[in-house]
Amino acid sequence: PPVVVVLGHIDHGKTSLLNAIRKLQFTGEKPGGVITQHIGAYQVGVDGKKITFLDTPGHEAFSVMRGRGAKVADIAVLVVAADDSVKPQTIEAIKIIKAVKLPIVVAINKIDKEGADPKKVRADLSQHDVLVEEWGGDTPVVEISAKQNLNIDKLLDVLLLVADVHAGEIMAN
């Protein structure tokens, strides 16, 4: 199965996305000051296929750990909050993804929040050489709400499609 690393800025919803994918009931927000401080791995079944996910910490102090997570992955999901757009750890994650030459899928999260602007996210990503498919690029984008469990199934479908397209390159253990 493909190994998918989930990267992005702190509090953009990486862990919430994984919780939604694992269909866990995640109620409420993380308590203030609590951040992911390790790499977690989870495997899920989708339409008879498996996908392994790596959750990486978004806090700036864990840059090396994020890089390690990307090096062992086959595909990267870049989570960007629709109400916050591209931030420093987003830019760092893009650099890591490009350095290890991973196929990338962008999950624009929090589309249900007031002030959400997915078009701004697309524009900001283009400033960092991430050009989305609908703008003539090769990066698939799925607008999601991890909290509302919105379009999570579409994201999984896109990941399976990307895995199929890159099947000859999938080699992570």
N, CA, C and O of each residue as an XYZ file, in Angstrom:
692
protein
N       0.838     -1.210      0.000
C       0.000      0.000      0.000
C       0.869      1.255      0.000
O       1.976      1.242      0.540
N       0.378      2.332     -0.599
C       1.148      3.571     -0.579
C       1.247      4.117      0.843
O       0.332      3.975      1.655
N       2.387      4.744      1.113
C       2.595      5.436      2.382
C       2.406      6.921      2.097
O       3.090      7.496      1.250
N       1.472      7.529      2.813
C       1.102      8.923      2.588
C       1.502      9.732      3.822
O       1.056      9.445      4.933
N       2.337     10.733      3.620
C       2.722     11.614      4.715
C       1.804     12.828      4.691
O       1.511     13.378      3.630
N       1.357     13.237      5.869
C       0.459     14.380      6.001
C       1.265     15.520      6.609
O       1.731     15.435      7.745
N       1.421     16.587      5.832
C       2.236     17.730      6.236
C       1.419     19.012      6.182
O       0.403     19.083      5.490
N       1.869     20.023      6.917
C       1.222     21.327      6.876
C       1.538     22.118      8.125
O       2.217     21.643      9.035
N       1.035     23.324      8.145
C       1.264     24.255      9.250
C       0.520     23.793     10.508
O      -0.495     23.102     10.416
N       1.017     24.168     11.648
C       0.389     23.817     12.921
C      -1.045     24.349     12.959
O      -1.311     25.472     12.532
N      -1.946     23.545     13.466
C      -3.366     23.877     13.622
C      -4.137     24.028     12.307
O      -5.205     24.640     12.286
N      -3.613     23.483     11.227
C      -4.359     23.513      9.967
C      -5.216     22.267      9.790
O      -5.971     22.170      8.823
N      -5.108     21.297     10.725
C      -6.037     20.180     10.725
C      -5.485     18.840     10.294
O      -6.248     17.972      9.870
N      -4.170     18.645     10.392
C      -3.582     17.365      9.983
C      -4.120     16.209     10.822
O      -4.570     15.199     10.280
N      -4.073     16.355     12.127
C      -4.536     15.285     13.014
C      -6.045     15.114     12.917
O      -6.543     13.989     12.962
N      -6.780     16.217     12.785
C      -8.237     16.118     12.614
C      -8.574     15.368     11.337
O      -9.519     14.580     11.304
N      -7.802     15.611     10.287
C      -8.020     14.890      9.031
C      -7.801     13.395      9.237
O      -8.615     12.581      8.799
N      -6.712     13.034      9.897
C      -6.442     11.614     10.126
C      -7.508     10.990     11.012
O      -7.901      9.843     10.801
N      -7.971     11.735     11.995
C      -9.059     11.216     12.835
C     -10.316     10.991     12.006
O     -11.014      9.994     12.194
N     -10.609     11.907     11.093
C     -11.782     11.736     10.232
C     -11.596     10.517      9.326
O     -12.527      9.739      9.116
N     -10.396     10.364      8.799
C     -10.109      9.224      7.931
C     -10.284      7.921      8.702
O     -10.846      6.957      8.183
N      -9.814      7.896      9.914
C      -9.942      6.685     10.730
C     -11.336      6.555     11.316
O     -11.629      5.611     12.049
N     -12.198      7.519     10.984
C     -13.596      7.525     11.430
C     -13.721      7.488     12.959
O     -14.619      6.863     13.522
N     -12.790      8.179     13.594
C     -12.875      8.296     15.055
C     -13.770      9.480     15.402
O     -13.817     10.470     14.672
N     -14.459      9.371     16.488
C     -15.248     10.499     16.956
C     -14.318     11.440     17.710
O     -13.932     11.177     18.849
N     -13.972     12.519     17.065
C     -13.081     13.508     17.665
C     -13.920     14.714     18.007
O     -14.300     15.481     17.123
N     -14.211     14.888     19.271
C     -15.080     15.991     19.658
C     -14.256     17.096     20.301
O     -13.381     16.848     21.131
N     -14.551     18.278     19.910
C     -13.890     19.438     20.490
C     -12.522     19.681     19.886
O     -12.042     18.915     19.051
N     -11.917     20.750     20.320
C     -10.603     21.146     19.848
C      -9.542     20.517     20.728
O      -9.812     20.087     21.850
N      -8.318     20.472     20.192
C      -7.202     20.066     21.032
C      -7.043     21.134     22.110
O      -7.189     22.322     21.822
N      -6.748     20.733     23.343
C      -6.530     21.747     24.370
C      -5.383     22.668     23.964
O      -4.422     22.229     23.333
N      -5.483     23.921     24.321
C      -4.450     24.882     23.979
C      -3.069     24.414     24.398
O      -2.887     23.915     25.508
N      -2.095     24.575     23.509
C      -0.723     24.216     23.819
C      -0.389     22.760     23.555
O       0.784     22.392     23.618
N      -1.363     21.920     23.265
C      -1.079     20.517     23.000
C      -0.845     20.357     21.500
O      -1.701     20.714     20.690
N       0.320     19.816     21.135
C       0.654     19.627     19.739
C       1.148     18.210     19.524
O       1.641     17.565     20.450
N       1.012     17.729     18.292
C       1.574     16.436     17.952
C       3.083     16.539     18.064
O       3.685     17.455     17.504
N       3.707     15.600     18.789
C       5.144     15.663     19.020
C       5.852     14.403     18.548
O       6.987     14.146     18.950
N       5.212     13.629     17.719
C       5.802     12.384     17.231
C       5.235     12.108     15.839
O       4.312     12.784     15.383
N       5.795     11.119     15.188
C       5.219     10.673     13.926
C       4.350      9.471     14.241
O       4.826      8.480     14.796
N       3.082      9.556     13.889
C       2.165      8.444     14.092
C       1.860      7.798     12.752
O       1.827      8.478     11.727
N       1.638      6.495     12.752
C       1.316      5.783     11.512
C      -0.022      5.081     11.685
O      -0.292      4.486     12.728
N      -0.862      5.155     10.646
C      -2.186      4.564     10.671
C      -2.455      3.953      9.309
O      -2.107      4.539      8.284
N      -3.069      2.789      9.290
C      -3.424      2.176      8.017
C      -4.931      2.014      7.951
O      -5.568      1.574      8.908
N      -5.492      2.379      6.801
C      -6.934      2.275      6.598
C      -7.207      1.519      5.309
O      -6.393      1.513      4.386
N      -8.372      0.883      5.265
C      -8.819      0.209      4.059
C      -9.810      1.082      3.316
O     -10.717      1.657      3.918
N      -9.634      1.182      1.995
C     -10.515      1.981      1.155
C     -10.813      1.169     -0.097
O      -9.915      0.893     -0.893
N     -12.060      0.790     -0.266
C     -12.473      0.046     -1.455
C     -11.587     -1.172     -1.717
O     -11.190     -1.430     -2.853
N     -11.285     -1.908     -0.667
C     -10.479     -3.118     -0.801
C      -8.985     -2.867     -0.928
O      -8.210     -3.813     -1.065
N      -8.572     -1.612     -0.883
C      -7.153     -1.260     -0.949
C      -6.757     -0.638      0.383
O      -7.612     -0.170      1.135
N      -5.472     -0.634      0.670
C      -4.991     -0.038      1.913
C      -4.160      1.205      1.609
O      -3.497      1.306      0.576
N      -4.223      2.137      2.542
C      -3.377      3.327      2.503
C      -2.786      3.473      3.900
O      -3.506      3.397      4.896
N      -1.490      3.678      3.969
C      -0.825      3.927      5.244
C      -0.559      5.430      5.350
O       0.006      6.031      4.436
N      -0.963      6.027      6.459
C      -0.780      7.461      6.680
C       0.255      7.704      7.758
O       0.298      7.000      8.767
N       1.089      8.706      7.536
C       2.028      9.177      8.548
C       1.585     10.572      8.967
O       1.448     11.464      8.130
N       1.364     10.755     10.254
C       1.012     12.055     10.818
C       2.297     12.684     11.322
O       3.019     12.070     12.107
N       2.590     13.887     10.889
C       3.812     14.568     11.331
C       3.448     15.818     12.112
O       2.400     16.419     11.873
N       4.301     16.212     13.039
C       4.013     17.425     13.815
C       4.135     18.673     12.948
O       5.006     18.754     12.082
N       3.254     19.649     13.188
C       3.261     20.881     12.409
C       4.053     22.001     13.052
O       4.373     22.988     12.389
N       4.376     21.869     14.328
C       5.080     22.934     15.030
C       6.478     23.123     14.453
O       7.133     22.151     14.077
N       6.934     24.368     14.383
C       8.218     24.676     13.759
C       9.395     23.951     14.405
O      10.412     23.744     13.742
N       9.294     23.561     15.662
C      10.402     22.894     16.352
C      10.669     21.489     15.818
O      11.692     20.892     16.154
N       9.774     20.952     14.997
C       9.902     19.565     14.569
C      10.228     19.430     13.083
O       9.795     18.476     12.436
N      10.973     20.362     12.556
C      11.311     20.380     11.135
C      12.014     19.101     10.684
O      11.656     18.536      9.651
N      12.995     18.640     11.431
C      13.752     17.440     11.056
C      12.830     16.225     11.015
O      12.945     15.384     10.123
N      11.920     16.134     11.973
C      10.996     15.007     12.023
C      10.083     14.996     10.801
O       9.799     13.931     10.252
N       9.624     16.164     10.371
C       8.791     16.230      9.177
C       9.560     15.746      7.960
O       9.019     15.029      7.119
N      10.816     16.136      7.871
C      11.654     15.706      6.756
C      11.822     14.200      6.729
O      11.784     13.589      5.661
N      12.006     13.598      7.891
C      12.126     12.134      7.961
C      10.838     11.457      7.511
O      10.869     10.455      6.797
N       9.708     12.010      7.933
C       8.428     11.440      7.528
C       8.257     11.473      6.022
O       7.748     10.519      5.435
N       8.675     12.558      5.390
C       8.540     12.688      3.938
C       9.457     11.722      3.207
O       9.095     11.203      2.151
N      10.632     11.477      3.754
C      11.599     10.607      3.076
C      11.134      9.160      2.988
O      11.575      8.427      2.103
N      10.261      8.742      3.880
C       9.811      7.343      3.857
C       8.447      7.191      3.195
O       7.873      6.102      3.202
N       7.931      8.258      2.630
C       6.579      8.231      2.060
C       6.616      8.105      0.538
O       7.651      8.302     -0.099
N       5.452      7.770     -0.022
C       5.262      7.680     -1.466
C       4.489      8.868     -2.021
O       4.691      9.269     -3.167
N       3.601      9.431     -1.200
C       2.732     10.539     -1.604
C       2.645     11.495     -0.416
O       2.674     11.066      0.737
N       2.538     12.789     -0.703
C       2.357     13.781      0.357
C       0.985     14.426      0.245
O       0.536     14.780     -0.846
N       0.323     14.574      1.393
C      -0.879     15.397      1.472
C      -0.469     16.670      2.194
O      -0.020     16.630      3.340
N      -0.625     17.787      1.523
C      -0.345     19.081      2.124
C      -1.674     19.658      2.595
O      -2.542     19.984      1.785
N      -1.824     19.781      3.917
C      -3.054     20.315      4.494
C      -2.875     21.820      4.702
O      -1.940     22.261      5.371
N      -3.786     22.599      4.117
C      -3.747     24.053      4.241
C      -5.135     24.512      4.678
O      -6.133     24.164      4.046
N      -5.200     25.289      5.754
C      -6.480     25.785      6.247
C      -7.008     26.871      5.317
O      -6.287     27.802      4.958
N      -8.267     26.741      4.936
C      -8.893     27.681      4.009
C      -9.026     29.076      4.603
O      -9.123     30.054      3.861
N      -9.031     29.182      5.917
C      -9.187     30.489      6.562
C      -7.854     31.101      6.973
O      -7.821     32.210      7.507
N      -6.754     30.390      6.729
C      -5.440     30.846      7.185
C      -4.421     30.874      6.051
O      -3.446     31.622      6.120
N      -4.626     30.084      5.027
C      -3.805     29.975      3.825
C      -2.376     29.525      4.132
O      -2.124     28.876      5.147
N      -1.457     29.873      3.256
C      -0.076     29.401      3.328
C       0.665     30.126      4.444
O       0.654     31.354      4.522
N       1.305     29.344      5.301
C       2.047     29.859      6.454
C       3.465     29.283      6.426
O       3.778     28.476      5.550
N       4.340     29.685      7.377
C       5.741     29.241      7.338
C       5.947     27.723      7.261
O       6.773     27.262      6.473
N       5.221     26.942      8.056
C       5.422     25.497      7.983
C       4.819     24.907      6.703
O       5.227     23.830      6.268
N       3.855     25.604      6.101
C       3.344     25.184      4.793
C       4.459     25.303      3.761
O       4.695     24.385      2.975
N       5.131     26.430      3.775
C       6.233     26.671      2.834
C       7.347     25.658      3.060
O       7.905     25.118      2.106
N       7.668     25.403      4.325
C       8.696     24.406      4.638
C       8.277     23.027      4.129
O       9.090     22.298      3.561
N       7.018     22.675      4.332
C       6.518     21.377      3.872
C       6.627     21.271      2.348
O       6.998     20.217      1.831
N       6.311     22.337      1.631
C       6.434     22.343      0.171
C       7.883     22.077     -0.227
O       8.145     21.290     -1.137
N       8.817     22.728      0.450
C      10.242     22.531      0.147
C      10.658     21.080      0.402
O      11.398     20.498     -0.392
N      10.189     20.502      1.496
C      10.505     19.111      1.819
C       9.939     18.183      0.741
O      10.635     17.294      0.251
N       8.677     18.397      0.379
C       8.011     17.559     -0.619
C       8.750     17.624     -1.953
O       8.957     16.598     -2.601
N       9.143     18.821     -2.358
C       9.855     18.985     -3.621
C      11.251     18.376     -3.552
O      11.729     17.807     -4.534
N      11.909     18.492     -2.398
C      13.262     17.949     -2.251
C      13.280     16.422     -2.381
O      14.211     15.858     -2.957
N      12.260     15.759     -1.850
C      12.223     14.291     -1.931
C      11.391     13.821     -3.119
O      11.192     12.620     -3.303
N      10.901     14.769     -3.928
C      10.191     14.492     -5.193
C       8.976     13.592     -5.015
O       8.801     12.606     -5.730
N       8.137     13.956     -4.040
C       6.902     13.201     -3.819
C       5.763     13.774     -4.641
O       5.674     14.989     -4.815
N       4.888     12.908     -5.149
C       3.632     13.424     -5.699
C       2.862     14.101     -4.557
O       2.888     13.636     -3.417
N       2.192     15.183     -4.875
C       1.514     15.962     -3.835
C       0.021     16.069     -4.135
O      -0.396     16.225     -5.282
N      -0.763     15.980     -3.072
C      -2.198     16.248     -3.119
C      -2.453     17.315     -2.058
O      -2.027     17.167     -0.913
N      -3.142     18.381     -2.433
C      -3.456     19.441     -1.477
C      -4.860     19.210     -0.926
O      -5.818     19.020     -1.676
N      -4.958     19.232      0.398
C      -6.254     19.177      1.075
C      -6.490     20.557      1.680
O      -5.855     20.928      2.667
N      -7.401     21.307      1.085
C      -7.749     22.613      1.645
C      -8.809     22.349      2.706
O      -9.961     22.050      2.391
N      -8.408     22.462      3.948
C      -9.244     22.105      5.096
C      -9.971     23.335      5.641
O      -9.631     24.474      5.323
N     -10.952     23.078      6.447
C     -11.721     24.116      7.147
C     -12.528     24.978      6.184
O     -12.696     26.178      6.405
N     -13.026     24.359      5.114
C     -13.814     25.130      4.148
C     -15.157     25.549      4.729
O     -15.855     26.386      4.157
N     -15.514     24.965      5.865
C     -16.781     25.295      6.515
C     -16.666     26.505      7.444
O     -17.677     26.982      7.958
N     -15.460     27.002      7.663
C     -15.271     28.113      8.596
C     -15.545     29.461      7.936
O     -15.335     29.645      6.738
N     -16.012     30.382      8.745
C     -16.200     31.746      8.265
C     -14.837     32.301      7.869
O     -13.848     32.093      8.572
N     -14.788     32.989      6.767
C     -13.529     33.549      6.286
C     -12.735     32.588      5.419
O     -11.635     32.918      4.977
N     -13.280     31.398      5.169
C     -12.594     30.431      4.314
C     -12.507     30.985      2.891
O     -13.486     31.502      2.352
N     -11.321     30.869      2.296
C     -11.109     31.385      0.952
C     -10.213     30.421      0.168
O      -9.017     30.671      0.017
N     -10.784     29.330     -0.328
C      -9.990     28.349     -1.062
C      -9.273     28.920     -2.291
O      -8.197     28.441     -2.651
N      -9.854     29.934     -2.936
C      -9.196     30.549     -4.094
C      -7.904     31.243     -3.679
O      -6.907     31.191     -4.400
N      -7.920     31.885     -2.529
C      -6.702     32.529     -2.017
C      -5.637     31.481     -1.737
O      -4.460     31.697     -2.027
N      -6.045     30.337     -1.172
C      -5.088     29.259     -0.905
C      -4.434     28.814     -2.210
O      -3.215     28.656     -2.274
N      -5.247     28.612     -3.253
C      -4.704     28.213     -4.557
C      -3.706     29.252     -5.074
O      -2.626     28.902     -5.550
N      -4.074     30.531     -4.977
C      -3.196     31.609     -5.440
C      -1.906     31.640     -4.633
O      -0.822     31.779     -5.198
N      -2.018     31.511     -3.317
C      -0.827     31.529     -2.463
C       0.076     30.332     -2.746
O       1.300     30.460     -2.736
N      -0.522     29.172     -2.999
C       0.276     27.989     -3.335
C       1.032     28.201     -4.643
O       2.177     27.771     -4.783
N       0.385     28.868     -5.601
C       1.040     29.104     -6.891
C       2.286     29.980     -6.730
O       3.214     29.897     -7.535
N       2.306     30.810     -5.699
C       3.481     31.646     -5.425
C       4.670     30.809     -4.954
O       5.800     31.294     -4.907
N       4.402     29.542     -4.605
C       5.447     28.631     -4.131
C       5.585     27.423     -5.059
O       5.981     26.336     -4.637
N       5.246     27.641     -6.340
C       5.394     26.631     -7.391
C       4.572     25.375     -7.164
O       4.973     24.284     -7.569
N       3.419     25.525     -6.517
C       2.450     24.439     -6.423
C       1.248     24.904     -7.231
O       0.421     25.683     -6.757
N       1.169     24.406     -8.471
C       0.105     24.821     -9.376
C      -0.952     23.720     -9.439
O      -0.663     22.579     -9.798
N      -2.160     24.083     -9.087
C      -3.249     23.105     -8.991
C      -3.773     22.749    -10.377
O      -3.626     23.522    -11.324
N      -4.380     21.585    -10.484
C      -4.847     21.068    -11.774
C      -5.777     22.033    -12.499
O      -5.623     22.256    -13.700
N      -6.737     22.606    -11.783
C      -7.702     23.466    -12.467
C      -7.085     24.764    -12.974
O      -7.723     25.510    -13.717
N      -5.846     25.034    -12.575
C      -5.126     26.200    -13.074
C      -4.035     25.773    -14.057
O      -3.118     26.546    -14.337
N      -4.128     24.547    -14.581
C      -3.169     24.077    -15.567
C      -1.974     23.339    -14.993
O      -1.068     22.954    -15.731
N      -1.965     23.140    -13.690
C      -0.859     22.432    -13.057
C      -1.121     20.948    -12.946
O      -2.033     20.415    -13.577
N      -0.317     20.288    -12.139
C      -0.462     18.841    -11.981
C      -0.756     18.434    -10.538
O      -0.618     17.264    -10.183
N      -1.157     19.389     -9.713
C      -1.427     19.097     -8.304
C      -2.932     19.019     -8.058
O      -3.642     20.016     -8.184
N      -3.416     17.811     -7.702
C      -4.837     17.699     -7.369
C      -5.142     18.392     -6.041
O      -4.327     18.397     -5.119
N      -6.334     18.975     -5.972
C      -6.795     19.658     -4.763
C      -8.167     19.118     -4.395
O      -9.023     18.915     -5.256
N      -8.362     18.889     -3.099
C      -9.677     18.512     -2.597
C     -10.009     19.459     -1.454
O      -9.243     19.582     -0.499
N     -11.148     20.124     -1.552
C     -11.607     20.996     -0.476
C     -12.345     20.137      0.535
O     -13.287     19.425      0.188
N     -11.908     20.206      1.799
C     -12.456     19.332      2.829
C     -12.808     20.100      4.098
O     -12.398     21.245      4.292
N     -13.561     19.453      4.935
C     -13.717     19.861      6.326
C     -13.542     18.592      7.149
O     -14.421     17.730      7.179
N     -12.408     18.489      7.810
C     -12.154     17.301      8.634
C     -13.156     17.220      9.776
O     -13.611     16.135     10.137
N     -13.498     18.374     10.342
C     -14.448     18.393     11.462
C     -15.839     17.951     11.044
O     -16.521     17.252     11.793
N     -16.267     18.356      9.851
C     -17.603     18.023      9.355
C     -17.608     16.739      8.524
O     -18.648     16.322      8.015
N     -16.424     16.112      8.393
C     -16.280     14.883      7.603
C     -16.731     15.111      6.153
O     -17.343     14.236      5.541
N     -16.423     16.291      5.617
C     -16.850     16.691      4.286
C     -15.747     16.422      3.260
O     -14.627     16.915      3.392
N     -16.080     15.643      2.250
C     -15.189     15.315      1.129
C     -13.974     14.469      1.515
O     -13.008     14.401      0.755
N     -14.008     13.838      2.660
C     -12.911     12.949      3.057
C     -12.848     11.771      2.088
O     -11.762     11.327      1.716
N     -14.006     11.267      1.683
C     -14.046     10.161      0.725
C     -13.435     10.569     -0.607
O     -12.755      9.762     -1.241
N     -13.660     11.795     -1.042
C     -13.069     12.285     -2.292
C     -11.554     12.358     -2.179
O     -10.838     12.022     -3.122
N     -11.069     12.799     -1.024
C      -9.619     12.859     -0.812
C      -9.014     11.463     -0.905
O      -7.973     11.279     -1.536
N      -9.656     10.483     -0.283
C      -9.154      9.108     -0.342
C      -9.159      8.591     -1.779
O      -8.216      7.919     -2.196
N     -10.206      8.897     -2.536
C     -10.266      8.492     -3.942
C      -9.115      9.103     -4.744
O      -8.495      8.425     -5.563
N      -8.838     10.376     -4.506
C      -7.746     11.042     -5.208
C      -6.410     10.402     -4.829
O      -5.546     10.214     -5.685
N      -6.241     10.069     -3.556
C      -4.994      9.426     -3.132
C      -4.803      8.073     -3.808
O      -3.696      7.731     -4.223
N      -5.879      7.308     -3.917
C      -5.786      6.016     -4.599
C      -5.474      6.211     -6.080
O      -4.714      5.436     -6.660
N      -6.054      7.238     -6.694
C      -5.774      7.536     -8.094
C      -4.302      7.914     -8.284
O      -3.645      7.423     -9.202
N      -3.795      8.779     -7.421
C      -2.390      9.181     -7.502
C      -1.495      7.961     -7.282
O      -0.480      7.810     -7.962
N      -1.856      7.101     -6.349
C      -1.076      5.881     -6.105
C      -1.069      5.002     -7.349
O      -0.034      4.434     -7.697
N      -2.216      4.883     -8.026
C      -2.280      4.081     -9.253
C      -1.412      4.681    -10.350
O      -0.698      3.956    -11.043
N      -1.468      5.996    -10.511
C      -0.675      6.679    -11.538
C       0.816      6.498    -11.273
O       1.601      6.370    -12.213
N       1.205      6.486    -10.015
C       2.624      6.388     -9.640
C       2.982      4.992     -9.134
O       3.954      4.829     -8.397
N       2.203      3.988     -9.527
C       2.385      2.624     -8.990
C       3.808      2.119     -9.148
O       4.317      1.457     -8.244
N       4.461      2.402    -10.248
C       5.826      1.938    -10.454
C       6.838      2.607     -9.547
O       7.956      2.117     -9.389
N       6.452      3.722     -8.951
C       7.366      4.476     -8.087
C       7.129      4.209     -6.610
O       7.925      4.639     -5.774
N       6.045      3.503     -6.267
C       5.720      3.248     -4.866
C       6.645      2.176     -4.344
O       6.604      1.027     -4.784
N       7.481      2.567     -3.399
C       8.461      1.606     -2.913
C       8.723      1.680     -1.425
O       9.600      0.976     -0.925
N       7.994      2.506     -0.705
C       8.216      2.598      0.733
C       7.823      1.274      1.385
O       6.867      0.623      0.962
N       8.572      0.881      2.423
C       8.265     -0.346      3.153
C       7.081     -0.123      4.056
O       6.661     -1.040      4.761
